Amino acid sequence: MKLSVSLVPGALTAPLLAGNCPVEGVEVDARAAKTVDGNSRQMLDLTFDVAEMSLATFVWARDRGAALIGLPIFTGRRFLEPGIGVRPGLGIAEPRQLAGRRIGLPQLWMTSSVWHRAALRHVYGLDDRAVTWVTVQPERFDIATPAGTLVERRNDAALPDLLRGKEIDAVLFPRAVEGHFEPELAVSPFAEPVAAQRRFFERTGMFPIMHFVVMREELHRSRPDLARRLAGAFARAKAAALADPGAIEPRDLPFHGAGAAAAIAMLGADPWPYGLAANRPVLEWFLARAHEQGLTGSRLAVDTLFADVENDR
């Protein structure tokens, strides 16, 4: 059996892309994806047998009957406090002070944006309906703007230019603002960004999931053992990464500005847990927030979305 597999290069996927962690009984045609966005758009058309996909895009697609099944293999995770940036000189020292402001986003419905808005409302005390959202990239799918949410679409613009022209007051970005925006355009509202990430985890117990592995549902029905075999290969790949944590690139680490040792100290010996049991609370919270924001028409159930590889042995 031959599988087409598209993965985003990173510490947790590199051993599979290199062919060092084979899938039992399967020939894998593995390719490196340029972006999660590209992979997600292609998986809406079932382009690959197995691929990494945005959590929000998957949830939207499944709510509308897409023939995809999730695997509890969570390869893209990070804390998002470093992605909050405000224009210097506005006197904004905490996220709730963004009420009434204009905030820029790449897309309204990308996973990081759903997480950002959820955290603003439920962790930082800022109702996401109390600001104007300005997006600069075409959405991956067509969805009506939720009632009470103000959205201005500027697909001809770039976030740095909007900051420079003072057309927006802040950005919510999928990666750390530091390194992506000049400091005269956007700075963190947190005095200690690493400490802010730690506080989020201590307060909520959640390590946000950005993207993960999915497969075609028809393939899962015809080969129910395949999900378990894939999970085994990804587990071995993760073990290879953890065996040499010093070699993990900073962009793959959970905490921006802190190394692998800090992540292990905070999150435990396995900073990237796979499986439903370990991730059910964070998945349920995300699904509740996705419905609250209008991404899904109903609140979806974890067990209807994922193959349970833990009990399939």
Secondary structure, DSSP 4 states (H G I P E B T S, - for coil): -EEEEEE--STTTHHHHTTSSPPTT-EEEEEE-S-HHHHHHHHTTT-SSEEEEEHHHHHHHHHTT-SEEEEEEEEEE---GGGEEE-TTS---SGGGGTT-EEEES-SSSHHHHHHHHHHHHTS---GGGSEEEE-S--SS--PPPTT-EEEE-TT--HHHHHHTTS-SEEE-SS-SBTTB-TTT-B-SSSSHHHHHHHHHHHH----EEEEEEEEHHHHHH-TTHHHHHHHHHHHHHHHHHTSGGGS-GGGSSSTTS-HHHHHHHH-S-SS--SHHHHHHHHHHHHHHHHHHTSSSS---HHHHB---SS--
